[in-house]
Amino acid sequence: MVLVDLDGTALTTEKTITPRTRSILTRLEASGVRVVIATGRAIYSVRTLFQDVPFRGPVIALNGAAIFSGLTGPLWHVEAIDAEALDLAMAVLGRERRIRNLLFEAPDAYFVSRFDDEVRTTFADYRNLEPHPLEPERVRRAPVTNILVRPEEPDKEAVHAYLSALLGAHVRFIRTTWTWLEGLKAGVTKATAMHVLARRFGISPDEIVAVGDEWNDVEMLREAGLGIAMANGSDLAKAAADVIAPPNDEDGLARVLEDVFAVRLKDGAGRGTAGG
């Protein structure tokens, strides 16, 4: 099984999938290797990116909080933040003046406190889906998996420390490389989703290859049988990996997978099987 991150890994800087990357993913699937997208993105944007790619494998979305059977298939697994933690988060976030905006993510919907230009450009336009208002009763009925917090820029570090101290037992907040902080149910990562799929398919960890470039890939890079970080990735990701691949803008993902699976792709070993 191969887990492939998108941004900075399978996608170029221009957010495109090159012909060589498309080819290696489809060739691996044809040879019997389970290819799994593992991304922080919501399923909507993954579907848009792969609309012209004949991809059949499962999708790990929202940094491990949701697993879909495929691009258009049903939701297989979800790690929702529990109701008590959700109420606490809404209470804490609602009275914090250093926060500019809030977004609560569910597998099939999202909710914002303020539908501003940033939300439209960053989320709505990219997903072709507008958000719902952040109304507590409506949010409680949704399986909320991720909480995104937009602090005032000078207060990002302080807000992160504040939220971690108050909510850290329930929600793990991460300082991302962009302007938003992201919170997931404590203990949930791409690696936890990786293990869910491994059990489902009867694949052992040493039969798994994981490729990524950032903070949200670290656990799966460490826990896979072979962890591969991109040359353009963060120092944290590279330290967790066994191998460093060429940069994403130089077909690095395709090149490293061609090397790792050279024998299988040449011989067609395991064609049509479920494992790999």
Secondary structure by P-SEA (a helix, b strand, c coil): cbbbbcccccccccccccaaaaaaaaaaaaaccbbbbbccccaaaaaaaacccccccccccccccbbbccccccccccccccaaaaaaaaaaaaacccccbbbbbcccbbbbccccaaaaaacccccccccccccaaaaaaccccbbbbbccccaaaaaaaaaaaaccccbbbbbccccbbbbccccccaaaaaaaaaaaaccccccbbbbbccccaaaaaaaccbbbbcccccaaaaaaccccccccccaaaaaaaaaaaaaaaaaccccccccc
